[in-house]
Amino acid sequence: MHETPLGLLLLPERLERFAAREHAERLLRAPGVVAADPPAVSYATIGRLPLGFALGVAARQAKRLERALPGAPRAVIVYEPAQAALGLALLARAGERAELWYAERDEDAGRHAQIHEVAEARAALRFAPAGEHLPLIERLEALGIASGRLGSERYPGSGSGG
Protein backbone atom coordinates (compact mmCIF):
# COMPACT_ATOMS: atom_id res chain seq x y z
CA MET A 1 0.00 0.00 0.00
CA HIS A 2 1.35 3.38 -1.03
CA GLU A 3 1.29 6.04 1.68
CA THR A 4 1.20 9.58 0.32
CA PRO A 5 3.93 11.64 2.04
CA LEU A 6 2.52 14.58 3.98
CA GLY A 7 3.67 17.70 5.68
CA LEU A 8 1.55 17.88 8.84
CA LEU A 9 1.15 21.39 10.22
CA LEU A 10 -0.02 21.38 13.85
CA LEU A 11 -2.04 24.52 14.47
CA PRO A 12 -1.73 25.85 18.04
CA GLU A 13 -5.13 27.56 17.66
CA ARG A 14 -7.77 28.03 14.97
CA LEU A 15 -6.13 29.32 11.78
CA GLU A 16 -8.31 32.46 11.79
CA ARG A 17 -6.84 33.51 15.17
CA PHE A 18 -3.27 32.29 14.67
CA ALA A 19 -0.57 34.99 14.90
CA ALA A 20 1.54 33.22 12.23
CA ARG A 21 -1.50 32.71 9.99
CA GLU A 22 0.18 34.05 6.85
CA HIS A 23 3.12 31.69 7.29
CA ALA A 24 0.83 28.70 7.84
CA GLU A 25 -1.38 29.59 4.88
CA ARG A 26 1.65 29.80 2.58
CA LEU A 27 2.71 26.30 3.62
CA LEU A 28 -0.84 25.03 3.23
CA ARG A 29 -0.82 26.07 -0.44
CA ALA A 30 1.34 23.00 -1.05
CA PRO A 31 -0.98 20.10 -1.97
CA GLY A 32 1.04 17.74 0.24
CA VAL A 33 0.64 19.84 3.41
CA VAL A 34 -2.37 19.42 5.68
CA ALA A 35 -3.28 21.20 8.90
CA ALA A 36 -4.42 19.61 12.13
CA ASP A 37 -6.65 21.82 14.25
CA PRO A 38 -5.88 22.04 17.96
CA PRO A 39 -6.96 18.95 19.90
CA ALA A 40 -10.07 18.81 22.07
CA VAL A 41 -7.79 18.72 25.12
CA SER A 42 -6.00 22.02 24.62
CA TYR A 43 -2.25 22.31 24.41
CA ALA A 44 -2.38 24.65 27.42
CA THR A 45 -4.10 21.96 29.49
CA ILE A 46 -1.60 19.32 28.38
CA GLY A 47 1.24 21.72 29.27
CA ARG A 48 0.06 21.91 32.87
CA LEU A 49 0.28 18.14 33.30
CA PRO A 50 3.40 16.37 34.60
CA LEU A 51 5.69 15.65 31.64
CA GLY A 52 5.17 11.86 31.64
CA PHE A 53 1.40 12.20 31.73
CA ALA A 54 1.46 14.91 29.03
CA LEU A 55 3.48 12.60 26.78
CA GLY A 56 0.93 9.81 27.37
CA VAL A 57 -1.96 12.09 26.40
CA ALA A 58 0.00 13.22 23.33
CA ALA A 59 0.63 9.59 22.31
CA ARG A 60 -3.12 8.88 22.35
CA GLN A 61 -3.81 12.08 20.39
CA ALA A 62 -1.14 11.13 17.84
CA LYS A 63 -2.72 7.73 17.28
CA ARG A 64 -6.18 9.25 16.68
CA LEU A 65 -4.79 11.98 14.44
CA GLU A 66 -2.73 9.57 12.38
CA ARG A 67 -5.81 7.47 11.58
CA ALA A 68 -7.58 10.55 10.18
CA LEU A 69 -4.75 11.62 7.86
CA PRO A 70 -4.87 11.08 4.08
CA GLY A 71 -1.25 9.89 4.08
CA ALA A 72 1.87 9.44 6.18
CA PRO A 73 3.57 12.40 7.90
CA ARG A 74 7.12 13.00 6.71
CA ALA A 75 7.41 16.51 8.18
CA VAL A 76 5.65 17.45 11.42
CA ILE A 77 5.54 21.25 11.63
CA VAL A 78 5.28 22.69 15.16
CA TYR A 79 4.99 26.38 16.06
CA GLU A 80 4.68 26.39 19.86
CA PRO A 81 6.43 24.51 22.70
CA ALA A 82 3.01 23.42 23.98
CA GLN A 83 2.57 21.43 20.74
CA ALA A 84 5.93 19.72 20.97
CA ALA A 85 4.66 16.69 22.92
CA LEU A 86 2.20 15.86 20.13
CA GLY A 87 4.84 16.49 17.47
CA LEU A 88 7.27 14.16 19.22
CA ALA A 89 4.56 11.50 19.66
CA LEU A 90 3.84 11.64 15.91
CA LEU A 91 7.55 11.23 15.20
CA ALA A 92 7.75 8.23 17.51
CA ARG A 93 4.92 6.59 15.55
CA ALA A 94 6.54 7.37 12.18
CA GLY A 95 10.02 6.17 13.15
CA GLU A 96 12.85 7.29 10.90
CA ARG A 97 10.45 8.22 8.09
CA ALA A 98 9.51 11.63 9.53
CA GLU A 99 11.23 14.70 10.85
CA LEU A 100 10.26 17.53 13.17
CA TRP A 101 10.24 21.14 11.98
CA TYR A 102 10.22 23.49 14.95
CA ALA A 103 9.69 27.26 14.96
CA GLU A 104 12.44 29.41 16.37
CA ARG A 105 11.28 31.56 19.24
CA ASP A 106 12.53 34.70 20.91
CA GLU A 107 10.54 34.39 24.12
CA ASP A 108 11.03 31.93 26.96
CA ALA A 109 9.26 28.57 26.65
CA GLY A 110 7.90 29.01 30.21
CA ARG A 111 6.31 25.93 31.75
CA HIS A 112 7.00 24.03 28.53
CA ALA A 113 10.79 24.46 28.86
CA GLN A 114 11.55 20.75 29.30
CA ILE A 115 9.63 19.58 26.22
CA HIS A 116 10.90 22.65 24.31
CA GLU A 117 14.49 21.52 24.91
CA VAL A 118 13.69 18.01 23.67
CA ALA A 119 11.97 19.40 20.58
CA GLU A 120 14.87 21.74 19.84
CA ALA A 121 17.31 18.85 20.06
CA ARG A 122 15.13 16.57 17.89
CA ALA A 123 14.25 19.16 15.24
CA ALA A 124 15.66 18.41 11.80
CA LEU A 125 14.74 21.91 10.66
CA ARG A 126 14.28 25.17 12.57
CA PHE A 127 12.31 27.95 10.92
CA ALA A 128 11.26 31.53 11.60
CA PRO A 129 7.52 32.06 11.12
CA ALA A 130 8.31 35.44 9.55
CA GLY A 131 11.10 33.98 7.42
CA GLU A 132 11.58 32.87 3.84
CA HIS A 133 9.43 29.97 2.60
CA LEU A 134 11.61 28.67 -0.24
CA PRO A 135 13.91 26.57 2.00
CA LEU A 136 10.83 24.96 3.55
CA ILE A 137 9.29 24.24 0.14
CA GLU A 138 12.56 22.74 -1.08
CA ARG A 139 12.75 20.55 2.02
CA LEU A 140 9.15 19.37 1.44
CA GLU A 141 10.16 18.32 -2.06
CA ALA A 142 13.29 16.54 -0.81
CA LEU A 143 11.02 14.50 1.50
CA GLY A 144 8.78 13.56 -1.44
CA ILE A 145 5.95 15.86 -0.36
CA ALA A 146 4.11 17.60 -3.20
CA SER A 147 4.80 21.32 -3.02
CA GLY A 148 2.74 22.43 -5.99
CA ARG A 149 5.81 23.78 -7.74
CA LEU A 150 6.30 22.58 -11.29
CA GLY A 151 8.16 19.28 -11.21
CA SER A 152 7.71 18.58 -7.51
CA GLU A 153 5.59 15.55 -8.39
CA ARG A 154 8.74 13.94 -9.81
CA TYR A 155 10.59 13.77 -6.52
CA PRO A 156 11.08 10.24 -5.14
CA GLY A 157 8.23 9.01 -3.00
CA SER A 158 5.73 11.64 -4.15
CA GLY A 159 2.52 11.14 -6.04
CA SER A 160 1.26 7.80 -7.34
CA GLY A 161 4.41 6.92 -9.23
CA GLY A 162 6.98 7.14 -6.42
Residue frames as a rotation matrix with the C-alpha (Angstrom) as fourth column:
MET 1
0.572 0.821 0.000 0.00
0.821 -0.572 0.000 0.00
0.000 0.000 -1.000 0.00
HIS 2
-0.355 -0.690 0.631 1.35
0.678 -0.655 -0.335 3.38
0.644 0.309 0.700 -1.03
GLU 3
0.315 0.388 -0.866 1.29
0.880 -0.462 0.113 6.04
-0.356 -0.797 -0.487 1.68
THR 4
0.503 -0.074 0.861 1.20
0.506 -0.782 -0.362 9.58
0.701 0.618 -0.356 0.32
PRO 5
-0.438 -0.731 -0.523 3.93
0.881 -0.234 -0.411 11.64
0.178 -0.641 0.746 2.04
LEU 6
0.599 0.728 0.332 2.52
0.580 -0.681 0.447 14.58
0.552 -0.075 -0.831 3.98
GLY 7
-0.780 -0.552 0.296 3.67
0.168 -0.640 -0.750 17.70
0.603 -0.535 0.592 5.68
LEU 8
0.179 0.853 -0.491 1.55
0.807 0.158 0.569 17.88
0.563 -0.498 -0.660 8.84
LEU 9
-0.613 -0.301 0.730 1.15
-0.024 -0.917 -0.398 21.39
0.790 -0.262 0.555 10.22
LEU 10
-0.218 0.503 -0.836 -0.02
0.943 0.328 -0.049 21.38
0.250 -0.800 -0.546 13.85
LEU 11
-0.098 0.272 0.957 -2.04
0.083 -0.956 0.280 24.52
0.992 0.107 0.071 14.47
PRO 12
-0.894 -0.266 -0.360 -1.73
0.369 0.018 -0.929 25.85
0.254 -0.964 0.082 18.04
GLU 13
-0.437 0.829 -0.350 -5.13
0.036 -0.373 -0.927 27.56
-0.899 -0.418 0.133 17.66
ARG 14
0.511 0.684 0.520 -7.77
0.599 0.150 -0.786 28.03
-0.616 0.714 -0.334 14.97
LEU 15
-0.267 -0.681 0.682 -6.13
0.963 -0.172 0.206 29.32
-0.023 0.712 0.702 11.78
GLU 16
0.377 0.520 0.766 -8.31
0.576 -0.780 0.246 32.46
0.725 0.348 -0.594 11.79
ARG 17
0.992 0.038 0.118 -6.84
-0.072 -0.593 0.802 33.51
0.100 -0.804 -0.586 15.17
PHE 18
0.581 -0.814 -0.029 -3.27
0.771 0.538 0.340 32.29
-0.261 -0.220 0.940 14.67
ALA 19
0.562 -0.434 -0.704 -0.57
-0.144 -0.889 0.434 34.99
-0.815 -0.143 -0.562 14.90
ALA 20
-0.566 -0.814 -0.132 1.54
-0.352 0.094 0.931 33.22
-0.745 0.573 -0.340 12.23
ARG 21
0.367 0.855 0.366 -1.50
0.046 0.377 -0.925 32.71
-0.929 0.356 0.099 9.99
GLU 22
0.680 -0.121 -0.723 0.18
-0.704 -0.383 -0.598 34.05
-0.205 0.916 -0.346 6.85
HIS 23
-0.428 -0.903 -0.027 3.12
-0.894 0.419 0.161 31.69
-0.135 0.093 -0.987 7.29
ALA 24
-0.497 0.314 0.808 0.83
-0.075 0.913 -0.401 28.70
-0.864 -0.261 -0.430 7.84
GLU 25
0.594 0.799 -0.092 -1.38
-0.131 -0.017 -0.991 29.59
-0.794 0.601 0.094 4.88
ARG 26
0.293 -0.565 -0.771 1.65
-0.955 -0.216 -0.205 29.80
-0.051 0.796 -0.603 2.58
LEU 27
-0.770 -0.561 0.305 2.71
-0.564 0.821 0.087 26.30
-0.299 -0.105 -0.948 3.62
LEU 28
-0.246 0.777 0.579 -0.84
0.059 0.608 -0.792 25.03
-0.967 -0.161 -0.196 3.23
ARG 29
0.391 0.307 -0.868 -0.82
-0.804 -0.345 -0.484 26.07
-0.449 0.887 0.112 -0.44
ALA 30
-0.673 -0.645 -0.362 1.34
-0.736 0.636 0.234 23.00
0.079 0.424 -0.902 -1.05
PRO 31
0.225 0.852 -0.472 -0.98
-0.737 0.466 0.489 20.10
0.637 0.238 0.733 -1.97
GLY 32
0.025 -0.295 -0.955 1.04
0.265 0.923 -0.278 17.74
0.964 -0.246 0.102 0.24
VAL 33
-0.945 -0.323 0.043 0.64
0.065 -0.319 -0.946 19.84
0.319 -0.891 0.323 3.41
VAL 34
0.103 0.987 -0.127 -2.37
0.381 0.079 0.921 19.42
0.919 -0.143 -0.367 5.68
ALA 35
-0.547 -0.207 0.811 -3.28
-0.563 -0.625 -0.540 21.20
0.619 -0.752 0.225 8.90
ALA 36
-0.272 0.464 -0.843 -4.42
0.720 0.679 0.142 19.61
0.639 -0.568 -0.519 12.13
ASP 37
0.294 0.474 0.830 -6.65
-0.259 -0.796 0.547 21.82
0.920 -0.376 -0.111 14.25
PRO 38
-0.567 -0.484 0.667 -5.88
-0.746 -0.043 -0.665 22.04
0.350 -0.874 -0.337 17.96
PRO 39
-0.715 0.274 -0.643 -6.96
0.303 0.951 0.068 18.95
0.630 -0.146 -0.762 19.90
ALA 40
0.363 0.931 0.048 -10.07
0.217 -0.135 0.967 18.81
0.906 -0.340 -0.250 22.07
VAL 41
0.707 -0.309 -0.635 -7.79
0.655 -0.050 0.754 18.72
-0.265 -0.950 0.167 25.12
SER 42
0.964 -0.239 0.119 -6.00
-0.152 -0.856 -0.493 22.02
0.220 0.457 -0.862 24.62
TYR 43
0.217 -0.968 -0.128 -2.25
0.410 0.210 -0.888 22.31
0.886 0.140 0.442 24.41
ALA 44
-0.194 -0.257 0.947 -2.38
-0.632 -0.706 -0.321 24.65
0.750 -0.661 -0.025 27.42
THR 45
0.698 0.510 0.502 -4.10
-0.714 0.445 0.540 21.96
0.052 -0.736 0.675 29.49
ILE 46
0.844 -0.443 -0.301 -1.60
0.344 0.879 -0.331 19.32
0.411 0.176 0.894 28.38
GLY 47
0.016 -0.911 0.413 1.24
0.085 -0.410 -0.908 21.72
0.996 0.050 0.071 29.27
ARG 48
0.093 0.076 0.993 0.06
-0.893 -0.435 0.116 21.91
0.440 -0.897 0.027 32.87
LEU 49
0.961 0.268 -0.074 0.28
-0.223 0.903 0.368 18.14
0.166 -0.337 0.927 33.30
PRO 50
0.308 -0.887 0.344 3.40
-0.357 0.227 0.906 16.37
-0.882 -0.402 -0.247 34.60
LEU 51
-0.243 -0.501 -0.831 5.69
-0.922 -0.145 0.358 15.65
-0.300 0.853 -0.426 31.64
GLY 52
-0.961 -0.167 0.219 5.17
-0.118 0.968 0.221 11.86
-0.249 0.186 -0.950 31.64
PHE 53
-0.214 0.962 0.170 1.40
0.491 0.256 -0.833 12.20
-0.845 -0.095 -0.527 31.73
ALA 54
0.281 0.264 -0.922 1.46
-0.521 -0.765 -0.378 14.91
-0.806 0.587 -0.077 29.03
LEU 55
-0.627 -0.582 -0.518 3.48
-0.758 0.302 0.578 12.60
-0.180 0.755 -0.631 26.78
GLY 56
-0.821 0.398 0.408 0.93
0.329 0.916 -0.231 9.81
-0.466 -0.056 -0.883 27.37
VAL 57
0.224 0.917 -0.331 -1.96
0.182 -0.372 -0.910 12.09
-0.958 0.143 -0.250 26.40
ALA 58
0.054 -0.295 -0.954 0.00
-0.829 -0.545 0.122 13.22
-0.556 0.785 -0.274 23.33
ALA 59
-0.906 -0.409 0.103 0.63
-0.304 0.802 0.515 9.59
-0.294 0.435 -0.851 22.31
ARG 60
-0.353 0.863 0.362 -3.12
0.616 0.506 -0.604 8.88
-0.704 0.010 -0.710 22.35
GLN 61
0.432 0.481 -0.763 -3.81
-0.198 -0.775 -0.601 12.08
-0.880 0.410 -0.239 20.39
ALA 62
-0.402 -0.684 -0.609 -1.14
-0.787 -0.082 0.612 11.13
-0.468 0.725 -0.505 17.84
LYS 63
-0.865 0.111 0.489 -2.72
0.221 0.960 0.172 7.73
-0.451 0.257 -0.855 17.28
ARG 64
0.140 0.990 0.008 -6.18
0.571 -0.074 -0.818 9.25
-0.809 0.119 -0.575 16.68
LEU 65
0.348 -0.062 -0.935 -4.79
-0.497 -0.859 -0.128 11.98
-0.795 0.509 -0.330 14.44
GLU 66
-0.682 -0.722 -0.116 -2.73
-0.512 0.358 0.781 9.57
-0.522 0.592 -0.614 12.38
ARG 67
-0.546 0.554 0.629 -5.81
0.581 0.791 -0.192 7.47
-0.603 0.261 -0.754 11.58
ALA 68
0.485 0.827 -0.284 -7.58
0.414 -0.503 -0.759 10.55
-0.771 0.250 -0.586 10.18
LEU 69
-0.083 -0.617 -0.783 -4.75
-0.468 -0.669 0.577 11.62
-0.880 0.414 -0.233 7.86
PRO 70
0.874 0.436 -0.214 -4.87
-0.359 0.284 -0.889 11.08
-0.327 0.854 0.404 4.08
GLY 71
0.563 -0.759 -0.327 -1.25
-0.099 0.331 -0.938 9.89
0.820 0.561 0.112 4.08
ALA 72
0.558 -0.488 -0.671 1.87
0.817 0.466 0.340 9.44
0.147 -0.738 0.658 6.18
PRO 73
0.974 -0.205 -0.098 3.57
-0.171 -0.944 0.283 12.40
-0.150 -0.259 -0.954 7.90
ARG 74
0.427 -0.898 0.110 7.12
0.807 0.323 -0.495 13.00
0.409 0.300 0.862 6.71
ALA 75
-0.741 -0.532 0.409 7.41
0.250 -0.785 -0.567 16.51
0.623 -0.318 0.715 8.18
VAL 76
0.275 0.764 -0.583 5.65
0.927 -0.050 0.372 17.45
0.255 -0.643 -0.722 11.42
ILE 77
-0.428 -0.386 0.817 5.54
0.358 -0.903 -0.238 21.25
0.830 0.191 0.525 11.63
VAL 78
0.270 0.417 -0.868 5.28
0.952 0.019 0.305 22.69
0.144 -0.909 -0.392 15.16
TYR 79
0.165 -0.113 0.980 4.99
0.235 -0.960 -0.150 26.38
0.958 0.255 -0.132 16.06
GLU 80
0.354 0.107 0.929 4.68
-0.747 -0.565 0.349 26.39
0.562 -0.818 -0.120 19.86
PRO 81
-0.734 -0.672 0.101 6.43
-0.577 0.538 -0.614 24.51
0.358 -0.509 -0.783 22.70
ALA 82
-0.266 0.715 0.646 3.01
-0.734 0.284 -0.617 23.42
-0.625 -0.638 0.449 23.98
GLN 83
0.706 0.541 -0.457 2.57
-0.703 0.458 -0.544 21.43
-0.085 0.705 0.704 20.74
ALA 84
-0.165 -0.926 -0.339 5.93
-0.944 0.247 -0.217 19.72
0.285 0.284 -0.916 20.97
ALA 85
-0.484 0.013 0.875 4.66
-0.507 0.811 -0.292 16.69
-0.714 -0.585 -0.386 22.92
LEU 86
0.597 0.752 0.278 2.20
-0.138 0.438 -0.888 15.86
-0.790 0.492 0.365 20.13
GLY 87
0.635 -0.437 -0.637 4.84
-0.758 -0.197 -0.621 16.49
0.146 0.878 -0.457 17.47
LEU 88
-0.454 -0.866 0.208 7.27
-0.891 0.442 -0.106 14.16
0.000 -0.233 -0.972 19.22
ALA 89
-0.163 0.493 0.855 4.56
-0.295 0.802 -0.519 11.50
-0.941 -0.337 0.014 19.66
LEU 90
0.852 0.459 -0.252 3.84
-0.344 0.127 -0.930 11.64
-0.395 0.879 0.266 15.91
LEU 91
0.187 -0.875 -0.447 7.55
-0.925 -0.004 -0.379 11.23
0.330 0.485 -0.810 15.20
ALA 92
-0.517 -0.358 0.778 7.75
-0.688 0.714 -0.129 8.23
-0.509 -0.602 -0.615 17.51
ARG 93
0.354 0.746 0.564 4.92
-0.129 0.636 -0.761 6.59
-0.926 0.197 0.321 15.55
ALA 94
0.914 0.016 -0.406 6.54
-0.402 -0.114 -0.908 7.37
-0.061 0.993 -0.098 12.18
GLY 95
0.610 -0.765 0.207 10.02
0.611 0.621 0.490 6.17
-0.504 -0.172 0.847 13.15
GLU 96
-0.369 -0.901 -0.228 12.85
0.438 -0.385 0.812 7.29
-0.820 0.200 0.536 10.90
ARG 97
-0.270 0.316 0.910 10.45
0.961 0.029 0.275 8.22
0.061 0.948 -0.311 8.09
ALA 98
0.665 0.605 0.438 9.51
0.554 -0.793 0.254 11.63
0.501 0.074 -0.862 9.53
GLU 99
-0.546 -0.826 -0.139 11.23
0.748 -0.405 -0.526 14.70
0.378 -0.391 0.839 10.85
LEU 100
0.357 0.605 -0.712 10.26
0.866 -0.500 0.009 17.53
-0.351 -0.620 -0.702 13.17
TRP 101
-0.346 -0.349 0.871 10.24
0.554 -0.825 -0.111 21.14
0.757 0.445 0.479 11.98
TYR 102
0.196 0.327 -0.924 10.22
0.975 -0.168 0.147 23.49
-0.107 -0.930 -0.352 14.95
ALA 103
0.660 0.136 0.739 9.69
0.351 -0.925 -0.143 27.26
0.664 0.354 -0.658 14.96
GLU 104
-0.542 -0.828 -0.143 12.44
0.650 -0.305 -0.696 29.41
0.533 -0.470 0.704 16.37
ARG 105
0.622 0.782 -0.046 11.28
0.609 -0.446 0.655 31.56
0.492 -0.436 -0.754 19.24
ASP 106
-0.208 -0.653 0.728 12.53
-0.022 -0.741 -0.671 34.70
0.978 -0.156 0.140 20.91
GLU 107
0.189 0.377 0.907 10.54
-0.874 -0.356 0.330 34.39
0.448 -0.855 0.262 24.12
ASP 108
-0.729 -0.441 0.524 11.03
-0.672 0.605 -0.426 31.93
-0.130 -0.663 -0.737 26.96
ALA 109
-0.570 0.493 -0.657 9.26
-0.123 0.739 0.662 28.57
0.812 0.458 -0.361 26.65
GLY 110
-0.085 0.567 0.819 7.90
-0.927 -0.347 0.144 29.01
0.366 -0.747 0.555 30.21
ARG 111
0.160 0.237 0.958 6.31
-0.762 0.646 -0.033 25.93
-0.627 -0.725 0.284 31.75
HIS 112
0.978 0.200 0.065 7.00
-0.102 0.723 -0.683 24.03
-0.183 0.661 0.727 28.53
ALA 113
0.392 -0.902 -0.180 10.79
-0.910 -0.409 0.070 24.46
-0.137 0.136 -0.981 28.86
GLN 114
-0.199 -0.504 0.841 11.55
-0.409 0.822 0.396 20.75
-0.891 -0.265 -0.369 29.30
ILE 115
0.367 0.399 0.840 9.63
0.555 0.631 -0.542 19.58
-0.746 0.666 0.010 26.22
HIS 116
0.946 -0.088 -0.311 10.90
-0.267 -0.754 -0.600 22.65
-0.182 0.651 -0.737 24.31
GLU 117
0.068 -0.997 0.047 14.49
-0.853 -0.034 0.521 21.52
-0.518 -0.075 -0.852 24.91
VAL 118
-0.215 -0.071 0.974 13.69
0.169 0.980 0.108 18.01
-0.962 0.188 -0.198 23.67
ALA 119
0.734 0.578 0.358 11.97
0.465 -0.042 -0.885 19.40
-0.496 0.815 -0.299 20.58
GLU 120
0.713 -0.548 -0.437 14.87
-0.648 -0.753 -0.114 21.74
-0.266 0.364 -0.892 19.84
ALA 121
-0.269 -0.878 0.396 17.31
-0.632 0.471 0.615 18.85
-0.726 -0.084 -0.682 20.06
ARG 122
-0.211 0.286 0.935 15.13
0.395 0.900 -0.187 16.57
-0.894 0.330 -0.302 17.89
ALA 123
0.675 0.575 -0.462 14.25
-0.116 -0.536 -0.836 19.16
-0.729 0.618 -0.295 15.24
ALA 124
0.068 -0.593 0.802 15.66
0.884 0.408 0.227 18.41
-0.462 0.694 0.553 11.80
LEU 125
-0.394 -0.114 0.912 14.74
0.665 -0.721 0.197 21.91
0.635 0.684 0.360 10.66
ARG 126
-0.257 0.294 -0.921 14.28
0.719 -0.579 -0.385 25.17
-0.646 -0.761 -0.062 12.57
PHE 127
-0.347 0.206 0.915 12.31
0.787 -0.466 0.404 27.95
0.510 0.860 0.000 10.92
ALA 128
-0.887 0.123 -0.445 11.26
0.152 -0.832 -0.534 31.53
-0.436 -0.541 0.719 11.60
PRO 129
-0.063 0.960 0.273 7.52
0.811 0.208 -0.546 32.06
-0.581 0.187 -0.792 11.12
ALA 130
0.685 0.262 -0.680 8.31
-0.081 -0.900 -0.428 35.44
-0.724 0.348 -0.595 9.55
GLY 131
-0.263 -0.961 -0.087 11.10
-0.286 -0.008 0.958 33.98
-0.921 0.277 -0.273 7.42
GLU 132
-0.388 -0.056 -0.920 11.58
-0.919 -0.049 0.391 32.87
-0.067 0.997 -0.033 3.84
HIS 133
0.485 0.713 0.506 9.43
-0.626 0.687 -0.368 29.97
-0.610 -0.138 0.780 2.60
LEU 134
0.519 -0.247 -0.819 11.61
-0.758 0.310 -0.574 28.67
0.395 0.918 -0.026 -0.24
PRO 135
-0.628 -0.778 0.007 13.91
-0.697 0.558 -0.451 26.57
0.347 -0.288 -0.893 2.00
LEU 136
-0.412 0.562 0.717 10.83
-0.506 0.513 -0.693 24.96
-0.757 -0.649 0.074 3.55
ILE 137
0.652 0.661 -0.371 9.29
-0.648 0.233 -0.725 24.24
-0.392 0.713 0.581 0.14
GLU 138
0.111 -0.703 -0.703 12.56
-0.806 0.350 -0.477 22.74
0.581 0.620 -0.528 -1.08
ARG 139
-0.792 -0.382 0.477 12.75
-0.604 0.605 -0.519 20.55
-0.090 -0.699 -0.709 2.02
LEU 140
0.175 0.916 0.360 9.15
-0.588 0.391 -0.708 19.37
-0.790 -0.087 0.607 1.44
GLU 141
0.685 0.081 -0.724 10.16
-0.715 0.266 -0.647 18.32
0.141 0.960 0.240 -2.06
ALA 142
-0.368 -0.905 -0.212 13.29
-0.782 0.425 -0.457 16.54
0.504 -0.002 -0.864 -0.81
LEU 143
-0.698 0.190 0.690 11.02
-0.470 0.604 -0.643 14.50
-0.539 -0.774 -0.333 1.50
GLY 144
-0.927 0.335 0.170 8.78
0.354 0.629 0.692 13.56
0.125 0.701 -0.702 -1.44
ILE 145
-0.193 0.873 -0.448 5.95
0.645 -0.231 -0.728 15.86
-0.739 -0.430 -0.518 -0.36
ALA 146
-0.051 0.256 0.965 4.11
0.947 -0.293 0.128 17.60
0.316 0.921 -0.227 -3.20
SER 147
-0.595 -0.266 -0.759 4.80
0.561 -0.813 -0.155 21.32
-0.576 -0.518 0.633 -3.02
GLY 148
0.576 0.816 -0.047 2.74
0.482 -0.386 -0.786 22.43
-0.660 0.430 -0.616 -5.99
ARG 149
0.094 -0.612 -0.785 5.81
-0.624 -0.651 0.432 23.78
-0.775 0.450 -0.444 -7.74
LEU 150
0.749 0.152 -0.645 6.30
-0.652 0.344 -0.676 22.58
0.119 0.926 0.357 -11.29
GLY 151
0.055 -0.740 -0.671 8.16
-0.436 0.587 -0.682 19.28
0.898 0.330 -0.291 -11.21
SER 152
-0.387 -0.241 0.890 7.71
-0.922 0.071 -0.382 18.58
0.029 -0.968 -0.249 -7.51
GLU 153
0.648 0.707 0.283 5.59
-0.702 0.699 -0.139 15.55
-0.296 -0.109 0.949 -8.39
ARG 154
0.661 -0.460 -0.594 8.74
-0.261 0.601 -0.756 13.94
0.704 0.654 0.277 -9.81
TYR 155
-0.197 -0.755 0.626 10.59
-0.924 -0.071 -0.376 13.77
0.328 -0.652 -0.683 -6.52
PRO 156
-0.659 -0.095 -0.746 11.08
-0.026 0.994 -0.104 10.24
0.752 -0.049 -0.658 -5.14
GLY 157
-0.819 0.352 -0.453 8.23
0.572 0.422 -0.704 9.01
-0.057 -0.835 -0.547 -3.00
SER 158
-0.626 0.627 -0.464 5.73
-0.334 -0.753 -0.566 11.64
-0.704 -0.200 0.681 -4.15
GLY 159
-0.147 0.694 -0.705 2.52
-0.986 -0.155 0.053 11.14
-0.073 0.703 0.708 -6.04
SER 160
0.737 0.558 0.382 1.26
-0.530 0.827 -0.187 7.80
-0.420 -0.064 0.905 -7.34
GLY 161
0.805 -0.432 -0.407 4.41
-0.174 0.483 -0.858 6.92
0.567 0.762 0.313 -9.23
GLY 162
-0.024 -0.965 0.260 6.98
-0.571 -0.200 -0.796 7.14
0.821 -0.167 -0.546 -6.42
